[in-house]
């Protein structure tokens, strides 16, 4: 099983801030990583796959980087609708696993 | 546009079997996608349960494999989840999801709205 460590667990930020979320793997996964956004009471939504490819319809302020064991999600200019919880997920091997989540809250 | 809709009992007794169905609309379950079940206990993170292809091939999470069966019904364009011997630890929102095709296969690009299942007597 590939374990994932997401940090921070909680991030307090203001509208307009640049924020970064980290996801570290227990072993290398090449670029087989996705990022999701989840709002309360809603299903997660795919933001990024293949570590850095933006899913269709996702705003360009979201970007992903990294390969191997260390990955980053960046929101370049935080908007009000971006306050949510973010999860990373690896699909390099079975079982598919998710990070613990990072809640982005209003400072 | 493909949409997914979960259905099934919201309350299951301990030691019983949880049964859910995911109806696929706006597309065919026989497409080149795998189809997954994912769950989320209240206030916690996401756990992948397993996946199925329209051929009937499956992959399961080893932590649940002894209790899980995922099946497909192509005639009804739906797939199903059965989880046996449930306990309170199985209380969660259960999501069905479509695995992305092509590059990114393994990521989940379409999700159902989720259905809350509580295990309680």
Interface residues (C-beta under 8 A of the other chain):
Chain A: X1 X32 X34 X36 X42 X43 X44 X45 X46 X49 X50 X53 X55 X87 X89 X91 X92 X94 X95 X96 X97 X98 X99 X100 X101
Chain B: X36 X45 X46 X47 X48 X59 X60 X61 X62 X63 X95 X97 X100 X103 X104 X105 X106 X107 X108 X109 X111 X112 X113 X114
